[in-house]
Amino acid sequence: MEGETIPHELSVAQLKSLTEAFLSTVARADRLGFDAIELHAAHGYLLHEFLSPIANQRQDAYGGSLENRMRFPLQLFTAMRAAWPAHKPMGLRLSATDWVEGSGWDIADACEFARRLEYLGADWIDVSSGGVSRAQQIKLGPGYQVPFAQAIKAVVKIPVIAVGLITEAKQAESILENNQADMVALGRGFLWDKRILAMRACTQYRHNLIAWFEQTNAMHNRQCFKMPACQGLLRNGFKASFGHARVVF
């Protein structure tokens, strides 16, 4: 784009060295006991730079057509998938659009990329967007990236993850119930409140707690206290009103 610096064009030898570096990371992740890995190909990072014509101005086999622009990301994923134990899952995060009109990387391209990844053994696709250009015009709003996840879910059979301004439990549940995605990922929600899952879990059991209090006229629901979510609240401290009773965790 005008006014933006074109990334340095890596040589074929440098691409090979980078691939080896990624494979070393895969080996370390396995040795350290990680159960799954996700390759980052979104938000303007290296692989997204290959995918988007905004950043990718190469004139060789790695630039130009969609087929060429996907070449290195797919080659790298293939090598990493072969190096990662077959019984452990591996996915990829992508930007489904650059949010720049006429950029040459949009949801149709992302769908084709996702289909190729599925064929190569990806276990899931994590769908985000943007990040490659300052000219991006992102239309922010609750769940603003969910339609991209839904579009990709329509063309693959592997799980698809939705992300982006998903802040409420009911909102996340609605995405799953409406078959817009198979999973929902939270990022900032955990930064805002590390107890978010525990509080959501106790909210989920609210009606059961009310019924229990009314039935037994007791002050504590000991069965609830045994739940991992509620144990987390006990450690961190939490107050909640349930019908006629007030419980202090």
N, C-alpha and C positions, 0 to 999 in steps of 0.2 A: 504494500500500500504506500501511497505517496507520503513522504515524511517519516517512514519507518525504516529501520536498518534491516537489510536482508541478512539472515544468519550466515555465518561462515560455512562454506561448502566443504563437508568432510570428504576426504579421499576414500577410495575403496579400502585401502589399507587401514585407515582410521576406523572405518565401519567394522572391519574385522576385529580390530583391537577392542572396540566398544562392545562387540558381541561377546568377546572373551571376558570382559569385565562383568557384564551382566551374568554370564554363566558362573563366574566365581561367586557372585552374590547368591545365585540360586543354590550353589553347593553349601555356602555358609548358612543360608536359611534352613536347609535340610539338616545340617549338622547341629544347629542350635535348637532343633525341635519344632520349628514352625509347622503348623498343620496345613496352611494354604498360603498362596502368594497372589498378588494382583499386580499386573504390569500397567504402569501409568502411561497412557497415550492421550491424555487430555490436557486442557488448560495451558496450551502454548509450550509445553515441555517438548523434549527432543522428538518423540514419535509423532506428536501432533504437528510439529513443524514439517515433518515429511508429508503428512497427510494433506495439509492445507496449502493450496496454491499461493496464498498470501505470503507464506514464509518460504515455501519450496519453489525456488526459481531455477532449479537444476535443469541441465540440458542433456543429461545422460539417462541411463536406465532407471534411475531413481526419481526422475522428475517428469513433469508434463502431464501425461494421461493419468487417470485414476489408477489404472493397473500399475503404472510405474511408481506412483506416489505411495501406494500400499506396499510396495515390494519389500522395503527394509523392515517396516513394522511386522509384516507377516513372517519374514525370514527370521527375525529376532524371536518372535513368539514361538515359532516352530522349534528353534534351537533350545529355548528355555523349557518348553513343554517336554522335549526329549530328555533334558537333563534333570527335570523335576520328577520325583518318584510317581509312577503311574497311579498309585492308590491315593495320592494327595491332590486335591483340586487346585486349579489355577485359572484365574480369570483376567479380565482386562477392563480398565476404565477408559472410556473414550469421550470426546466432545462431539455431540451429535450435530452441532452446527457452530459456525464461527460467529453467528449473529451479525454478519456483514453481508448486505445484499450483493449477490453476484460474486461472492468470494470463491466459489467453486468447491466448497466443502459444506454440505448441508445434510439433512436427514436421509435423503435418498442414498448419498454416498456412504453415510454411516451404516445404513442397513446392509449395503453390499459388504462393507468391511466386517460387520457382525456375522454375516453368513459365512464368510471365509474363515473367520476365527472359530466358529462352531465346527466347521469341517476339519480344522486343524487340532481340535481337541480342547477348546476352551470350555470351562465348566460353568461360566457365567459371564454376563456383560453388565458392567456398571456404567450407567448412562448419565453423563453430565453434559456441559456445553461451554463454549466460549474460551477465552483466555489467550488467543493467539494474536489479537490485534487491538490497539487502542481505539480503533474505529468501531468496535462492536457496539451494537445497540440492543442491549438485553432488556427484554420485557419482563421485569421482575413482578412476582406475585406469588401467593401461596401455591406450592406445587408446580411452579412454572416450567419445570423440566420434565414433569410426568408424561406429557404427550409424546415426548421423544422416546421415553422408555416403552410406552405403549406401542409406538410404531415399530420399534425394533423387536419387541415381543411377538409381533404379528408375523415376523419373518424367520424366527429361530425357534428351536424347541428347547434350548437350554434356559435356565433361570435368568431373568433380567432384573436388575436392581434400579430402583428409582431414588433420586436424591434431589435436594434443593428446596429450601423453605418448606420443609415438612416438619411442623413444629408441634402438632397435637396428635395424641393417640388415635382419636376418632378419624382424623384426616388420613393417617397412615393406614388404618384399618379399612377405610373406604377405598383407598387405592388398591388394596389387595382384593377386597370383595368385588370390586368392579373389573377385576382381571386386567388392570392397567400395568401391573408389574408383579413379579413373584416375591420380591423382597423390598424392604425400604431401609435405606441407610441414613443414619443421623451423624452429623459432625458437630456443628455449632451447639446443638442441643446438649451434648455432653459437656461442652466448654461452659455453657451457661449454668448447668446444674448436673453435677456428677451423679446425683441420685435420681435422675429422670426416670429410669426404668423402674426403680423401686417404687417411686410415687405413683407411676402409671399402673403398676401391678396392684398396689393397694386400692387404687381407685376402681380397678376392675373387680375387686372382691367386695366392694362397698355394700352391695345389696345382701350378700351372704353374711357380712358382719352385722348388719342391722337385724336380719332375721335371727341370728344367733343371740344377740343381746336381748331381743324381745322374748325369745323363747326361754332363756335361762336367767334373765335378769342379773347377769354376771358383769363384772367389771373388766374382764380380760378375755380375749379370744385366744386361748393357748394354741389351738391348731394353726391359726394364722401366724402366730409367732414363730412356728417351725418353718415357715416358708422362707427361702433364701432372700426374697425381696424384702420381707418384713424384718428379717434379721439385719439387713443392711440399714433399714430405718432405725432399728433399735440402736445400732452403733452410732448413727449420725444425728439422731434426734429428729422427731417429726410429730406434729400435732394435727389431728384430723377430727372432724365432727361426723358422726355416723348416726343419723336419725336422732333418737332420744338420748344418746350417750356421747360423751366426749372421751376420746382415747388419747393418752399421752404416750408416745413411743420414746 
